[in-house]
């Protein structure tokens, strides 16, 4: 173990100038890892959610960000009217819609 460490120390402590790429390589590697493991999946989720919200139609069962389950009664540009039962209608902003309940119903069976 000590031999390997001493070889690396001797290589890095050369008397010539250090290659600038060797100092930038770890930073570039970290940026690539952040992009593929954090940024790209988040952008993909946001795109899927945007497509889901644009594809909503009357009669779809949904869940809001506040945890309210309901069925879409009316859709305008940014406001959705939700029927939550017993003729109770709620107006909710379209950005508050998270997902539909069909995937939850299939998981419970």
Buried (B, 14 or more C-beta within 10 A) or exposed (E): EEEEEEEEEEEEEEEEEEEEEEEEEEEEEEEEEEEEEEEEEEEEEEEEBEEBBEEBEEEBBBBBEEEEEBBBBEBEEEEBBBBBEEEEEBEBEBEBBBBBBEEEEEEEE
